[in-house]
């Protein structure tokens, strides 16, 4: 990835977005994020 004059080969970037109920409802978003975080560990 090359960005703004900084060169670092073999780097990665991750982008995420919350839409719908996940964006509007804190309780729904937190429940979802807690569920997926326990699956990743």
C-alpha distance matrix in Angstrom:
0.0 3.8 6.5 10.2 10.4 8.6 6.7 6.0 5.8 6.9 5.9 7.1 8.5 12.1 14.2 18.0 21.1 24.8 27.2 31.0 33.0 30.0 29.3 32.9 34.6 33.7 35.9 34.3 30.7 31.7 33.5 30.6 28.1 30.8 31.3 27.8 27.2 30.4 29.2 25.9 27.8
3.8 0.0 3.8 7.0 6.8 5.9 4.8 6.4 7.5 9.9 9.0 10.5 11.2 14.7 16.3 20.1 22.9 26.6 29.0 32.7 34.9 32.0 30.8 34.3 36.3 35.4 37.8 36.4 32.8 33.8 36.0 33.2 30.6 33.4 34.2 30.8 30.1 33.4 32.4 29.1 31.0
6.5 3.8 0.0 3.8 5.5 5.4 6.8 8.7 10.8 12.8 11.0 11.7 11.2 14.4 15.3 18.9 21.4 25.0 27.4 31.1 33.3 30.5 28.9 32.3 34.4 33.5 36.2 35.0 31.3 32.5 34.9 32.3 29.7 32.6 33.8 30.5 29.8 33.2 32.6 29.5 31.3
10.2 7.0 3.8 0.0 3.8 5.5 8.4 11.1 13.7 16.2 14.3 15.2 14.5 17.4 17.9 21.3 23.4 26.9 29.2 32.9 35.0 32.3 30.4 33.5 35.8 34.8 37.8 36.9 33.2 34.3 36.9 34.6 31.9 34.8 36.3 33.2 32.3 35.8 35.5 32.4 34.1
10.4 6.8 5.5 3.8 0.0 3.8 6.3 9.7 12.4 15.6 14.4 16.2 16.2 19.6 20.6 24.2 26.5 30.1 32.6 36.3 38.3 35.5 33.7 37.0 39.1 38.0 40.8 39.9 36.2 37.1 39.6 37.3 34.5 37.2 38.6 35.4 34.3 37.7 37.3 34.0 35.4
8.6 5.9 5.4 5.5 3.8 0.0 3.8 6.5 9.8 12.8 11.4 13.5 13.9 17.5 19.0 22.6 25.4 28.9 31.6 35.4 37.2 34.1 32.6 36.0 37.8 36.4 39.0 38.1 34.4 35.0 37.5 35.1 32.2 34.6 36.0 32.8 31.5 34.8 34.4 30.9 32.2
6.7 4.8 6.8 8.4 6.3 3.8 0.0 3.8 6.4 9.8 9.4 12.2 13.6 17.3 19.4 23.1 26.2 29.8 32.5 36.3 38.1 35.0 33.8 37.4 39.0 37.7 40.1 39.0 35.2 35.8 38.0 35.5 32.6 35.0 36.0 32.6 31.4 34.5 33.8 30.2 31.6
6.0 6.4 8.7 11.1 9.7 6.5 3.8 0.0 3.8 6.6 6.2 9.5 11.7 15.4 18.1 21.7 25.0 28.6 31.5 35.2 36.8 33.5 32.8 36.4 37.7 36.3 38.4 37.2 33.5 33.9 35.9 33.3 30.3 32.5 33.4 29.9 28.7 31.5 30.7 27.1 28.3
5.8 7.5 10.8 13.7 12.4 9.8 6.4 3.8 0.0 3.8 5.5 9.0 11.9 15.5 18.5 22.1 25.5 29.1 31.8 35.5 37.2 34.0 33.6 37.3 38.6 37.3 39.2 37.7 34.1 34.6 36.2 33.4 30.7 32.8 33.3 29.7 28.7 31.4 30.1 26.6 28.0
6.9 9.9 12.8 16.2 15.6 12.8 9.8 6.6 3.8 0.0 3.8 6.7 10.3 13.5 16.8 20.2 23.8 27.2 30.0 33.6 35.1 31.9 31.8 35.6 36.7 35.4 37.0 35.3 31.9 32.3 33.6 30.7 28.1 30.1 30.3 26.6 25.8 28.3 26.8 23.3 24.8
5.9 9.0 11.0 14.3 14.4 11.4 9.4 6.2 5.5 3.8 0.0 3.8 7.0 10.4 13.7 17.1 20.7 24.1 27.0 30.7 32.1 28.8 28.6 32.3 33.4 32.0 33.8 32.3 28.7 29.1 30.7 27.9 25.1 27.3 27.8 24.2 23.2 26.0 24.9 21.4 22.9
7.1 10.5 11.7 15.2 16.2 13.5 12.2 9.5 9.0 6.7 3.8 0.0 3.8 6.8 10.2 13.5 17.2 20.5 23.4 27.1 28.5 25.2 25.1 28.9 29.9 28.8 30.5 28.8 25.3 25.9 27.4 24.5 21.9 24.3 24.7 21.1 20.4 23.4 22.2 18.8 20.8
8.5 11.2 11.2 14.5 16.2 13.9 13.6 11.7 11.9 10.3 7.0 3.8 0.0 3.8 6.7 10.2 13.7 17.2 20.1 23.8 25.3 22.1 21.7 25.4 26.7 25.6 27.6 26.0 22.4 23.3 25.1 22.2 19.6 22.4 23.0 19.6 19.1 22.4 21.5 18.5 20.7
12.1 14.7 14.4 17.4 19.6 17.5 17.3 15.4 15.5 13.5 10.4 6.8 3.8 0.0 3.8 6.7 10.4 13.7 16.7 20.3 21.7 18.5 18.3 22.1 23.2 22.2 24.1 22.3 18.8 19.8 21.5 18.5 16.1 19.1 19.6 16.3 16.1 19.6 18.7 16.0 18.5
14.2 16.3 15.3 17.9 20.6 19.0 19.4 18.1 18.5 16.8 13.7 10.2 6.7 3.8 0.0 3.8 7.0 10.6 13.4 17.2 18.8 15.8 15.2 19.0 20.5 19.9 22.1 20.3 16.8 18.4 20.3 17.4 15.4 18.7 19.5 16.4 16.8 20.4 19.7 17.5 20.3
18.0 20.1 18.9 21.3 24.2 22.6 23.1 21.7 22.1 20.2 17.1 13.5 10.2 6.7 3.8 0.0 3.8 7.0 10.0 13.7 15.1 12.1 11.7 15.5 16.9 16.5 18.5 16.6 13.2 15.1 16.9 14.0 12.4 16.0 16.7 14.0 14.8 18.4 17.9 16.4 19.3
21.1 22.9 21.4 23.4 26.5 25.4 26.2 25.0 25.5 23.8 20.7 17.2 13.7 10.4 7.0 3.8 0.0 3.8 6.5 10.2 12.0 9.3 8.5 12.2 14.1 14.3 16.6 14.6 11.5 14.1 16.0 13.4 12.5 16.3 17.0 15.0 16.2 19.8 19.5 18.6 21.6
24.8 26.6 25.0 26.9 30.1 28.9 29.8 28.6 29.1 27.2 24.1 20.5 17.2 13.7 10.6 7.0 3.8 0.0 3.8 7.1 8.3 5.6 5.0 8.8 10.4 11.0 13.2 11.1 8.3 11.5 13.3 11.0 10.8 14.6 15.3 14.1 15.7 18.9 19.0 18.7 21.6
27.2 29.0 27.4 29.2 32.6 31.6 32.5 31.5 31.8 30.0 27.0 23.4 20.1 16.7 13.4 10.0 6.5 3.8 0.0 3.8 6.5 5.6 5.0 7.8 10.1 12.0 14.0 11.4 9.8 13.5 14.7 12.6 13.4 17.0 17.3 16.5 18.5 21.5 21.3 21.5 24.6
31.0 32.7 31.1 32.9 36.3 35.4 36.3 35.2 35.5 33.6 30.7 27.1 23.8 20.3 17.2 13.7 10.2 7.1 3.8 0.0 3.8 5.5 5.5 6.4 8.5 11.4 12.9 10.3 10.0 13.8 14.5 12.9 14.7 17.8 17.9 17.8 20.2 22.7 22.7 23.5 26.4
33.0 34.9 33.3 35.0 38.3 37.2 38.1 36.8 37.2 35.1 32.1 28.5 25.3 21.7 18.8 15.1 12.0 8.3 6.5 3.8 0.0 3.8 5.4 5.1 5.4 8.5 9.4 6.8 7.5 11.1 11.5 10.7 12.8 15.5 15.7 16.3 18.6 20.8 21.2 22.4 25.0
30.0 32.0 30.5 32.3 35.5 34.1 35.0 33.5 34.0 31.9 28.8 25.2 22.1 18.5 15.8 12.1 9.3 5.6 5.6 5.5 3.8 0.0 3.8 5.7 5.7 7.1 8.4 5.8 4.5 8.4 9.4 8.1 9.5 12.5 13.2 13.4 15.3 17.8 18.4 19.2 21.8
29.3 30.8 28.9 30.4 33.7 32.6 33.8 32.8 33.6 31.8 28.6 25.1 21.7 18.3 15.2 11.7 8.5 5.0 5.0 5.5 5.4 3.8 0.0 3.8 6.0 7.4 10.1 8.7 6.9 10.3 12.3 11.3 11.9 15.0 16.3 16.2 17.6 20.5 21.2 21.6 24.0
32.9 34.3 32.3 33.5 37.0 36.0 37.4 36.4 37.3 35.6 32.3 28.9 25.4 22.1 19.0 15.5 12.2 8.8 7.8 6.4 5.1 5.7 3.8 0.0 3.8 6.5 9.1 8.5 8.2 11.2 13.1 13.0 14.1 16.7 18.0 18.6 20.0 22.6 23.6 24.3 26.6
34.6 36.3 34.4 35.8 39.1 37.8 39.0 37.7 38.6 36.7 33.4 29.9 26.7 23.2 20.5 16.9 14.1 10.4 10.1 8.5 5.4 5.7 6.0 3.8 0.0 3.8 5.5 5.4 6.3 8.7 10.1 10.9 12.4 14.3 15.7 17.0 18.3 20.4 21.8 22.9 24.9
33.7 35.4 33.5 34.8 38.0 36.4 37.7 36.3 37.3 35.4 32.0 28.8 25.6 22.2 19.9 16.5 14.3 11.0 12.0 11.4 8.5 7.1 7.4 6.5 3.8 0.0 3.8 5.6 5.2 6.0 8.5 9.9 10.5 12.0 14.1 15.5 16.1 18.2 20.1 21.0 22.6
35.9 37.8 36.2 37.8 40.8 39.0 40.1 38.4 39.2 37.0 33.8 30.5 27.6 24.1 22.1 18.5 16.6 13.2 14.0 12.9 9.4 8.4 10.1 9.1 5.5 3.8 0.0 3.8 5.5 5.3 6.1 8.6 10.0 10.6 12.3 14.5 15.4 16.7 18.7 20.3 21.6
34.3 36.4 35.0 36.9 39.9 38.1 39.0 37.2 37.7 35.3 32.3 28.8 26.0 22.3 20.3 16.6 14.6 11.1 11.4 10.3 6.8 5.8 8.7 8.5 5.4 5.6 3.8 0.0 3.8 5.6 5.2 6.2 8.7 10.0 10.7 12.5 14.3 15.8 17.0 18.7 20.7
30.7 32.8 31.3 33.2 36.2 34.4 35.2 33.5 34.1 31.9 28.7 25.3 22.4 18.8 16.8 13.2 11.5 8.3 9.8 10.0 7.5 4.5 6.9 8.2 6.3 5.2 5.5 3.8 0.0 3.8 5.5 5.2 6.1 8.5 10.0 10.8 12.1 14.4 15.7 16.6 18.7
31.7 33.8 32.5 34.3 37.1 35.0 35.8 33.9 34.6 32.3 29.1 25.9 23.3 19.8 18.4 15.1 14.1 11.5 13.5 13.8 11.1 8.4 10.3 11.2 8.7 6.0 5.3 5.6 3.8 0.0 3.8 5.4 5.1 6.0 8.5 10.0 10.4 12.2 14.3 15.4 16.7
33.5 36.0 34.9 36.9 39.6 37.5 38.0 35.9 36.2 33.6 30.7 27.4 25.1 21.5 20.3 16.9 16.0 13.3 14.7 14.5 11.5 9.4 12.3 13.1 10.1 8.5 6.1 5.2 5.5 3.8 0.0 3.8 5.6 5.2 6.2 8.8 10.0 10.9 12.7 14.6 16.1
30.6 33.2 32.3 34.6 37.3 35.1 35.5 33.3 33.4 30.7 27.9 24.5 22.2 18.5 17.4 14.0 13.4 11.0 12.6 12.9 10.7 8.1 11.3 13.0 10.9 9.9 8.6 6.2 5.2 5.4 3.8 0.0 3.8 5.4 5.1 6.3 8.6 10.2 11.0 12.6 14.8
28.1 30.6 29.7 31.9 34.5 32.2 32.6 30.3 30.7 28.1 25.1 21.9 19.6 16.1 15.4 12.4 12.5 10.8 13.4 14.7 12.8 9.5 11.9 14.1 12.4 10.5 10.0 8.7 6.1 5.1 5.6 3.8 0.0 3.8 5.4 5.3 6.0 8.6 10.0 10.6 12.6
30.8 33.4 32.6 34.8 37.2 34.6 35.0 32.5 32.8 30.1 27.3 24.3 22.4 19.1 18.7 16.0 16.3 14.6 17.0 17.8 15.5 12.5 15.0 16.7 14.3 12.0 10.6 10.0 8.5 6.0 5.2 5.4 3.8 0.0 3.8 5.6 5.2 6.3 8.8 10.1 11.1
31.3 34.2 33.8 36.3 38.6 36.0 36.0 33.4 33.3 30.3 27.8 24.7 23.0 19.6 19.5 16.7 17.0 15.3 17.3 17.9 15.7 13.2 16.3 18.0 15.7 14.1 12.3 10.7 10.0 8.5 6.2 5.1 5.4 3.8 0.0 3.8 5.6 5.5 6.6 9.1 10.7
27.8 30.8 30.5 33.2 35.4 32.8 32.6 29.9 29.7 26.6 24.2 21.1 19.6 16.3 16.4 14.0 15.0 14.1 16.5 17.8 16.3 13.4 16.2 18.6 17.0 15.5 14.5 12.5 10.8 10.0 8.8 6.3 5.3 5.6 3.8 0.0 3.8 5.4 5.1 6.3 9.0
27.2 30.1 29.8 32.3 34.3 31.5 31.4 28.7 28.7 25.8 23.2 20.4 19.1 16.1 16.8 14.8 16.2 15.7 18.5 20.2 18.6 15.3 17.6 20.0 18.3 16.1 15.4 14.3 12.1 10.4 10.0 8.6 6.0 5.2 5.6 3.8 0.0 3.8 5.4 5.2 6.6
30.4 33.4 33.2 35.8 37.7 34.8 34.5 31.5 31.4 28.3 26.0 23.4 22.4 19.6 20.4 18.4 19.8 18.9 21.5 22.7 20.8 17.8 20.5 22.6 20.4 18.2 16.7 15.8 14.4 12.2 10.9 10.2 8.6 6.3 5.5 5.4 3.8 0.0 3.8 5.5 5.5
29.2 32.4 32.6 35.5 37.3 34.4 33.8 30.7 30.1 26.8 24.9 22.2 21.5 18.7 19.7 17.9 19.5 19.0 21.3 22.7 21.2 18.4 21.2 23.6 21.8 20.1 18.7 17.0 15.7 14.3 12.7 11.0 10.0 8.8 6.6 5.1 5.4 3.8 0.0 3.8 5.6
25.9 29.1 29.5 32.4 34.0 30.9 30.2 27.1 26.6 23.3 21.4 18.8 18.5 16.0 17.5 16.4 18.6 18.7 21.5 23.5 22.4 19.2 21.6 24.3 22.9 21.0 20.3 18.7 16.6 15.4 14.6 12.6 10.6 10.1 9.1 6.3 5.2 5.5 3.8 0.0 3.8
27.8 31.0 31.3 34.1 35.4 32.2 31.6 28.3 28.0 24.8 22.9 20.8 20.7 18.5 20.3 19.3 21.6 21.6 24.6 26.4 25.0 21.8 24.0 26.6 24.9 22.6 21.6 20.7 18.7 16.7 16.1 14.8 12.6 11.1 10.7 9.0 6.6 5.5 5.6 3.8 0.0
